[in-house]
Amino acid sequence: MEHAGKHALVTGGGQGIGKGIALALAQAGAQVTITGRTGSTLEQTAALDPRLHPLVMDVSDEASVRDGISAAAAERGKIQICVANAGIAESVKFADCTMADWRRMMATNLDGVFVTLQAALATLEKEDWGRMIVVSSIAGVKGLRNAIPYTVSKHGVIGLIHGLSEEYRPRPITFNALCPGYVDTEIVASQIPGLMQRFDVDEAGARAVIAKGNRSKTLLDVDEITAAAMYVCSDGARNFNGQTVEISGGQV
């Protein structure tokens, strides 16, 4: 119960990586606000543990984020652990990418992280302990074909983490980024039908196409990302700051 008495907030906490981290934090004693755009999904996840509290919030909408985090802090206290996990993944060839495509990606994956962290930090006093985590991607440390806006957004949040770790260095708050490879989540599942048609393969074949992006040639499990997050959140990680944690089945 390392985090008993703490309030954590996990964006995109209703499914996938966010759900795994939120559940682990709740099991470690934290009161966890989970946010997302779909109330029914949040409610289903919140039913798994009484320490999970759903909050409909759209990270691409600044007012939604600031109002939501303010309400969560008023209800459950300062946000000492913040996991900025919400994001979108879309493929588009660079030549075909429109400004609307670009802005949609940045609004969620980069702007949303900026506002989330700024609003969460505003709930803390100078002496308060804190752990601020961004879920980036292997795309944050390398380039991905046909996904330039996504790649740039994930590089951008790592730059944000690097800068914040320096600016807040005198305080007992750390800032780190998790950079997972391809994880077996709902996002991966949603890509299966298109890949089956594109490559004329069955479901197993489509999953293998995605898994090739990991050095291990297998999809990662959510609990692998959760384990990394729990270390970064721990008191033992108090000097683990401004780092990128690559979880990709091998050297990137």
TACOR-V914756 format. One record per residue. N is the residue number from 1. PHI is phi in degrees with one decimal (NA if undefined). Layout:
((N/PHI) (N/PHI))
//
This chain:
((1/NA) (2/-56.7) (3/-105.3) (4/-58.0) (5/88.8) (6/-96.3) (7/-111.6) (8/-114.1) (9/-129.6) (10/-124.4) (11/-80.3) (12/62.2) (13/-87.1) (14/-86.9) (15/-155.0) (16/59.9) (17/-60.4) (18/-60.6) (19/-62.3) (20/-61.2) (21/-67.7) (22/-61.1) (23/-63.5) (24/-64.5) (25/-65.2) (26/-63.5) (27/-68.0) (28/-89.2) (29/103.4) (30/-76.0) (31/-85.2) (32/-119.6) (33/-87.4) (34/-108.4) (35/-118.9) (36/177.3) (37/-91.1) (38/-112.6) (39/-60.4) (40/-64.7) (41/-65.3) (42/-62.9) (43/-63.3) (44/-63.0) (45/-70.1) (46/-61.3) (47/-68.5) (48/-79.9) (49/-156.7) (50/-65.9) (51/-88.8) (52/-94.9) (53/-129.2) (54/-77.3) (55/-147.3) (56/-71.8) (57/-156.0) (58/-109.4) (59/-68.8) (60/-82.4) (61/-115.2) (62/-56.7) (63/-62.7) (64/-61.5) (65/-68.9) (66/-64.9) (67/-67.8) (68/-65.7) (69/-69.2) (70/-61.9) (71/-66.8) (72/-64.0) (73/-67.8) (74/-65.5) (75/-82.6) (76/-126.2) (77/98.9) (78/-54.0) (79/-95.0) (80/-86.5) (81/-124.5) (82/-126.9) (83/-115.3) (84/-85.3) (85/-108.8) (86/-58.4) (87/-168.5) (88/-125.6) (89/-131.0) (90/-137.3) (91/-102.8) (92/-160.4) (93/-67.4) (94/-56.4) (95/-64.8) (96/-98.3) (97/-71.2) (98/-95.6) (99/-62.3) (100/-65.2) (101/-60.3) (102/-62.4) (103/-67.1) (104/-60.9) (105/-66.5) (106/-67.3) (107/-60.4) (108/-87.9) (109/-79.1) (110/-116.5) (111/-59.7) (112/-62.0) (113/-68.7) (114/-55.4) (115/-66.9) (116/-60.5) (117/-66.8) (118/-62.7) (119/-68.4) (120/-66.7) (121/-62.7) (122/-66.2) (123/-84.7) (124/-100.7) (125/-88.8) (126/-59.7) (127/-89.6) (128/-73.6) (129/-68.8) (130/-157.0) (131/-133.2) (132/-113.3) (133/-125.2) (134/-112.8) (135/-90.9) (136/-91.0) (137/-175.4) (138/-60.0) (139/-68.1) (140/-82.8) (141/-124.1) (142/-149.9) (143/-96.9) (144/-117.3) (145/-66.5) (146/57.1) (147/-151.1) (148/-64.0) (149/-59.4) (150/-61.8) (151/-59.2) (152/-63.5) (153/-63.7) (154/-77.5) (155/-66.1) (156/-61.8) (157/-69.2) (158/-69.1) (159/-60.2) (160/-61.7) (161/-62.7) (162/-59.8) (163/-67.0) (164/-65.7) (165/-63.8) (166/-80.8) (167/-65.1) (168/-102.8) (169/-55.8) (170/-69.8) (171/-99.0) (172/-80.0) (173/-127.7) (174/-114.6) (175/-131.9) (176/-142.9) (177/-122.8) (178/-94.9) (179/-123.3) (180/-76.5) (181/-82.0) (182/-83.2) (183/-110.4) (184/-75.0) (185/-130.4) (186/-61.8) (187/-63.9) (188/-63.9) (189/-59.3) (190/-69.7) (191/-88.9) (192/-59.1) (193/-57.2) (194/-64.3) (195/-70.1) (196/-59.7) (197/-72.2) (198/-64.3) (199/-103.7) (200/54.1) (201/-130.6) (202/-83.2) (203/-61.1) (204/-62.0) (205/-65.6) (206/-66.4) (207/-65.2) (208/-67.0) (209/-60.0) (210/-68.3) (211/-62.1) (212/-59.9) (213/-70.0) (214/-96.0) (215/-62.0) (216/-79.0) (217/63.9) (218/-129.9) (219/-72.1) (220/-78.6) (221/-98.0) (222/-57.1) (223/-63.6) (224/-67.9) (225/-74.1) (226/-60.7) (227/-61.4) (228/-64.9) (229/-62.4) (230/-68.3) (231/-66.2) (232/-60.2) (233/-79.6) (234/-75.3) (235/-67.6) (236/-65.5) (237/-96.7) (238/-64.7) (239/-109.9) (240/-94.8) (241/-145.9) (242/71.1) (243/-109.6) (244/-110.9) (245/-105.6) (246/-90.3) (247/-124.2) (248/-141.2) (249/77.5) (250/153.1) (251/-66.8) (252/-78.5))
//
